[in-house]
Amino acid sequence: MTDNFQKLIAKYRAKGILLDTNLLLLLFVGLVDSDWVNDFGRTKNQQFTKKEFLLLEGIVKTFSKIVTTPHILTETSNFAFQVDGKRQHSVLQVIAKSIQSFKERREESKKLVLADGFYNFGLTDAAILDLPPKRYLVLSVDAPLVIALQKKGVDAINFNHLRQHIWQQE
């Protein structure tokens, strides 16, 4: 991993990390069955691999808390209903258990829709853009969102850059 990312981990280890919807779903699916990451539609569409799940899991474990928003959780749970049969119940169990330890940051939607971020990114990402600078580290696969966060002073990392590091090692 990059030196900059290592510094950000150290800086935010006690404060927390916020994962975007795609990464939170990757985490939940991988926790149910890491071999399934390549096959589940949503994670497969993102071309996530078991190695990337393991990287994400390792990163998340270094933080004292995971920070999220109701919007991220809603999208993630909705995607979980795209899972078939027994695995769906397993993913929902992991979500239900994990949420108990998350720090949930709430801002009213009626405020979020007034911000420019809503018109450029939608409600879920507008809630992420509403984060105050230097409060949490954001990890996302959405490059435009990461750039917008960085412009606002929020420390954010594009997970795709970390994925490239894995690919280069192979």
Contacts in CASP RR format, 6 or more apart in sequence:
PFRMAT RR
TARGET T0000
AUTHOR 0000-0000-0000
METHOD contacts of the structure
MODEL  1
MTDNFQKLIAKYRAKGILLDTNLLLLLFVGLVDSDWVNDFGRTKNQQFTK
KEFLLLEGIVKTFSKIVTTPHILTETSNFAFQVDGKRQHSVLQVIAKSIQ
SFKERREESKKLVLADGFYNFGLTDAAILDLPPKRYLVLSVDAPLVIALQ
KKGVDAINFNHLRQHIWQQE
1 162 0 8 1.000
1 165 0 8 1.000
2 161 0 8 1.000
2 162 0 8 1.000
2 165 0 8 1.000
5 157 0 8 1.000
5 162 0 8 1.000
8 137 0 8 1.000
8 155 0 8 1.000
8 157 0 8 1.000
9 59 0 8 1.000
9 62 0 8 1.000
9 63 0 8 1.000
9 137 0 8 1.000
11 137 0 8 1.000
11 155 0 8 1.000
12 63 0 8 1.000
12 136 0 8 1.000
12 137 0 8 1.000
12 155 0 8 1.000
13 62 0 8 1.000
13 63 0 8 1.000
13 64 0 8 1.000
14 64 0 8 1.000
15 64 0 8 1.000
15 65 0 8 1.000
15 135 0 8 1.000
15 136 0 8 1.000
15 137 0 8 1.000
16 63 0 8 1.000
16 64 0 8 1.000
16 65 0 8 1.000
16 66 0 8 1.000
16 67 0 8 1.000
16 103 0 8 1.000
16 136 0 8 1.000
16 137 0 8 1.000
17 59 0 8 1.000
17 60 0 8 1.000
17 63 0 8 1.000
17 65 0 8 1.000
17 66 0 8 1.000
17 67 0 8 1.000
17 136 0 8 1.000
17 137 0 8 1.000
17 138 0 8 1.000
17 139 0 8 1.000
18 66 0 8 1.000
18 67 0 8 1.000
18 68 0 8 1.000
18 69 0 8 1.000
18 72 0 8 1.000
18 105 0 8 1.000
18 128 0 8 1.000
18 131 0 8 1.000
18 136 0 8 1.000
18 137 0 8 1.000
18 138 0 8 1.000
18 139 0 8 1.000
19 27 0 8 1.000
19 56 0 8 1.000
19 60 0 8 1.000
19 66 0 8 1.000
19 68 0 8 1.000
19 72 0 8 1.000
19 139 0 8 1.000
19 140 0 8 1.000
20 72 0 8 1.000
20 125 0 8 1.000
20 128 0 8 1.000
20 138 0 8 1.000
20 139 0 8 1.000
20 140 0 8 1.000
20 141 0 8 1.000
20 142 0 8 1.000
20 145 0 8 1.000
21 72 0 8 1.000
21 75 0 8 1.000
21 76 0 8 1.000
21 79 0 8 1.000
21 124 0 8 1.000
22 42 0 8 1.000
22 46 0 8 1.000
22 140 0 8 1.000
22 141 0 8 1.000
22 142 0 8 1.000
23 56 0 8 1.000
23 139 0 8 1.000
23 140 0 8 1.000
23 141 0 8 1.000
23 159 0 8 1.000
24 68 0 8 1.000
24 72 0 8 1.000
24 73 0 8 1.000
24 76 0 8 1.000
25 42 0 8 1.000
25 43 0 8 1.000
25 76 0 8 1.000
25 79 0 8 1.000
25 80 0 8 1.000
26 37 0 8 1.000
26 43 0 8 1.000
26 46 0 8 1.000
26 48 0 8 1.000
26 52 0 8 1.000
26 53 0 8 1.000
26 56 0 8 1.000
27 53 0 8 1.000
27 56 0 8 1.000
27 57 0 8 1.000
27 60 0 8 1.000
28 76 0 8 1.000
28 80 0 8 1.000
28 91 0 8 1.000
28 94 0 8 1.000
28 95 0 8 1.000
28 98 0 8 1.000
29 36 0 8 1.000
29 37 0 8 1.000
29 40 0 8 1.000
29 42 0 8 1.000
29 43 0 8 1.000
29 53 0 8 1.000
29 83 0 8 1.000
29 91 0 8 1.000
30 36 0 8 1.000
30 37 0 8 1.000
30 50 0 8 1.000
30 53 0 8 1.000
30 57 0 8 1.000
31 57 0 8 1.000
31 94 0 8 1.000
31 98 0 8 1.000
32 87 0 8 1.000
32 90 0 8 1.000
32 91 0 8 1.000
32 94 0 8 1.000
33 87 0 8 1.000
33 90 0 8 1.000
34 50 0 8 1.000
34 53 0 8 1.000
34 54 0 8 1.000
35 50 0 8 1.000
36 87 0 8 1.000
37 43 0 8 1.000
37 44 0 8 1.000
37 48 0 8 1.000
37 49 0 8 1.000
37 50 0 8 1.000
37 52 0 8 1.000
37 53 0 8 1.000
38 44 0 8 1.000
38 48 0 8 1.000
38 49 0 8 1.000
38 50 0 8 1.000
40 83 0 8 1.000
41 82 0 8 1.000
42 79 0 8 1.000
42 82 0 8 1.000
46 141 0 8 1.000
51 166 0 8 1.000
52 159 0 8 1.000
52 163 0 8 1.000
52 166 0 8 1.000
55 162 0 8 1.000
55 163 0 8 1.000
55 166 0 8 1.000
56 139 0 8 1.000
56 159 0 8 1.000
59 139 0 8 1.000
59 162 0 8 1.000
60 66 0 8 1.000
63 137 0 8 1.000
65 101 0 8 1.000
65 102 0 8 1.000
65 103 0 8 1.000
66 98 0 8 1.000
66 101 0 8 1.000
66 102 0 8 1.000
66 103 0 8 1.000
67 102 0 8 1.000
67 103 0 8 1.000
67 104 0 8 1.000
67 105 0 8 1.000
67 136 0 8 1.000
68 99 0 8 1.000
68 102 0 8 1.000
68 103 0 8 1.000
68 104 0 8 1.000
68 105 0 8 1.000
69 104 0 8 1.000
69 105 0 8 1.000
69 106 0 8 1.000
69 107 0 8 1.000
69 124 0 8 1.000
69 127 0 8 1.000
69 128 0 8 1.000
70 104 0 8 1.000
70 106 0 8 1.000
70 127 0 8 1.000
71 109 0 8 1.000
71 123 0 8 1.000
71 124 0 8 1.000
71 127 0 8 1.000
72 124 0 8 1.000
72 127 0 8 1.000
72 128 0 8 1.000
73 95 0 8 1.000
73 99 0 8 1.000
73 104 0 8 1.000
74 124 0 8 1.000
75 124 0 8 1.000
76 95 0 8 1.000
77 92 0 8 1.000
77 95 0 8 1.000
80 88 0 8 1.000
80 91 0 8 1.000
80 92 0 8 1.000
80 95 0 8 1.000
81 88 0 8 1.000
83 91 0 8 1.000
105 127 0 8 1.000
105 131 0 8 1.000
107 127 0 8 1.000
107 130 0 8 1.000
109 123 0 8 1.000
111 130 0 8 1.000
112 118 0 8 1.000
112 123 0 8 1.000
112 126 0 8 1.000
112 127 0 8 1.000
112 130 0 8 1.000
113 123 0 8 1.000
113 126 0 8 1.000
115 126 0 8 1.000
115 129 0 8 1.000
115 130 0 8 1.000
117 125 0 8 1.000
117 126 0 8 1.000
117 129 0 8 1.000
117 148 0 8 1.000
118 126 0 8 1.000
120 144 0 8 1.000
120 148 0 8 1.000
121 129 0 8 1.000
121 142 0 8 1.000
121 144 0 8 1.000
121 145 0 8 1.000
121 148 0 8 1.000
125 142 0 8 1.000
125 145 0 8 1.000
128 138 0 8 1.000
128 140 0 8 1.000
128 145 0 8 1.000
128 149 0 8 1.000
129 145 0 8 1.000
129 148 0 8 1.000
129 149 0 8 1.000
129 152 0 8 1.000
129 154 0 8 1.000
131 138 0 8 1.000
131 149 0 8 1.000
131 154 0 8 1.000
132 154 0 8 1.000
133 152 0 8 1.000
133 153 0 8 1.000
133 154 0 8 1.000
133 155 0 8 1.000
134 153 0 8 1.000
134 154 0 8 1.000
134 155 0 8 1.000
135 154 0 8 1.000
136 154 0 8 1.000
136 155 0 8 1.000
137 155 0 8 1.000
137 156 0 8 1.000
137 157 0 8 1.000
138 146 0 8 1.000
138 149 0 8 1.000
138 154 0 8 1.000
138 155 0 8 1.000
138 156 0 8 1.000
138 157 0 8 1.000
139 156 0 8 1.000
139 157 0 8 1.000
139 159 0 8 1.000
140 146 0 8 1.000
140 149 0 8 1.000
140 156 0 8 1.000
140 157 0 8 1.000
140 158 0 8 1.000
140 159 0 8 1.000
141 158 0 8 1.000
141 159 0 8 1.000
141 160 0 8 1.000
142 158 0 8 1.000
143 158 0 8 1.000
143 160 0 8 1.000
145 156 0 8 1.000
146 156 0 8 1.000
146 157 0 8 1.000
146 158 0 8 1.000
149 155 0 8 1.000
149 156 0 8 1.000
150 156 0 8 1.000
END
